[in-house]
C-alpha cells in the first residue's frame, strides 16, 4: 500500500481513541489490512492504548476485558 499523505481528524472524546485502538488491535486478525491501516493512523496521530501509556491500573482496566 502506498504512502498517501491524508490528514485524518477524528472528533472523539479523549478517552475514546485509546479504547478504539485497543479494540482494533484485538480485531486486527479479522480486519486485515484495513485494521492495520486504522491502527497506524491512530498511532501516527499520537494515540496510545491505556496499557502503553501506563495510565490504567489493574482495578480500572477490568472493564476493558
C-alpha positions in Angstrom: 0.0 0.0 0.0 1.4 3.4 -1.0 2.1 6.2 1.4 -0.6 8.7 0.9 -0.5 12.0 2.8 -4.0 12.2 4.0 -5.0 14.2 7.0 -7.3 12.3 9.3 -9.1 14.1 12.1 -11.3 12.1 14.5 -13.6 14.1 16.7 -14.0 11.8 19.7 -13.7 12.3 23.4 -10.1 12.0 24.5 -10.7 8.7 26.3 -12.3 7.0 23.3 -9.3 7.0 21.0 -7.2 4.7 23.2 -10.1 2.3 23.6 -10.7 2.3 19.8 -7.0 1.5 19.3 -7.2 -1.4 21.9 -10.2 -2.9 20.2 -8.7 -2.5 16.7 -5.6 -4.3 18.0 -7.8 -7.1 19.4 -9.6 -7.5 16.0 -6.5 -6.9 13.7 -6.6 -10.6 12.5 -10.2 -10.3 11.4 -9.9 -6.8 10.0 -6.7 -7.5 8.0 -5.1 -4.6 6.1 -7.9 -2.2 7.0 -7.3 -2.8 10.7 -3.6 -2.3 10.3 -4.1 1.0 8.4 -6.5 2.2 11.1 -4.1 1.3 13.9 -1.3 3.1 12.0 -3.4 6.2 11.6 -4.2 6.3 15.3 -0.6 5.7 16.3 0.6 8.4 13.9 -1.9 10.8 15.5 -0.2 10.1 18.8 -2.8 7.7 20.3 -1.5 5.1 22.7 -3.5 2.4 24.4 -4.2 2.8 28.1 -1.7 0.0 28.9 1.0 1.6 26.7 0.6 5.0 28.4 0.6 3.4 31.8 -2.4 5.3 32.9 -4.6 2.3 33.7 -4.3 0.4 36.9 -5.5 -3.2 37.1 -8.5 -2.2 39.1 -9.5 0.4 36.5 -8.7 -1.8 33.5 -11.0 -4.7 34.4 -13.8 -3.1 32.4 -11.7 -3.2 29.2 -11.5 -7.0 29.2 
